[in-house]
Amino acid sequence: MKGEAAGNSKTHPYQVLLFYKYVDVDAPEELAAHIRSLAAELSLTGRVIVAHEGINGTLEGTVKNTEKFVVRFFPDARFADVQVKRSAGTGKSFPSLSVKVREEIVGTGFTDEEANPRVSTAPRISPEELRAWYEEERDFVVVDMRNNYEFASGHFKNAVEPGISASRHLPLKVEKLEPLKEKTVVTVCTGGVRCEKMAAYLMHKGFTNVRQLDGGIHSYIEKYPGKDFLGTLYTFDQRLTMHFGGEREVIGKCHLCGSASEDYADCAEESCHLHFIACADCRDAEGRAYCSEECRMALV
């Protein structure tokens, strides 16, 4: 379903669930085992990370079985208020099921003093409020906390990109955001899990008026397809990108020739594997793409 509208998941045979929550988990191994067992029983695939600081997951299966997962898992008092985001799946968005215990549900490397959303984080702004801000031309700045290659295929109008290639790199780029310290800043990411922690980090760094988009970009474009968010939303699964319809333009550009494209590739040079946008004309007969002439010539 790469590049296609996600639409209403209930009209498709498969569905993808996206969810997270920062909450104290005393026994992450035990919780991971429960999720693994339940997901396997329902023939779900995807990735779930469990840590002492919470859960972060994306699961795919039939609509019937994903809804069974919601009914059976989320009554847990720790997760009863989780906002579960749904989109249409393909049945092959993930190759398998992976449920792992990690130190963090997002790999930032922040200490609890620097950012601990379980204790304190930025106030949320709803998609409806943000839409109103755009319509009213309010004075605010959207800071996109996703990786630079995600930003390339789609982002909010006038959004600021810190230029990070991994969440843990934000401290290296925060100086770039210094001019925004007294501005109204809205942090955004795909589903909310990254921008929630990064909003807390900005507050720790002295940013005075930080908000986070509730439910992330996914929730916004589901409610307002084709409005304010330009292009398409990058996904960390086999779909690669998705949107919910509406009038929109392709803003992604081929890394090699600059033509409009939303098709991603990994550099075919074995020592590189850079992830980038590559149009059909810049691929070889086998569909492979090389991020540079140096990588292409490495095989010669």
Secondary structure, DSSP 4 states (H G I P E B T S, - for coil): -TTSB---GGGSSEEEEEEEEE---S-HHHHHHHHHHHHHHTT-EEEEEEETTEEEEEEEEEHHHHHHHHHHHTTSTTTTT---EEEE--S-SSSSEEEEE-S-SS-----TTT--TTT--PPEE-HHHHHHHHHHT-S-EEEE-S-HHHHHHEEETT-B----SSGGGHHHHGGGGGGGTTSEEEEE-SSSHHHHHHHHHHHHTT-SEEEEETTHHHHHHHHSTTSSEEE-EE-SSTT-EEB--SS-----B-TTT--B---EEE-SSTTT--EEE--GGGS-TTS---SSHHHHHTT-
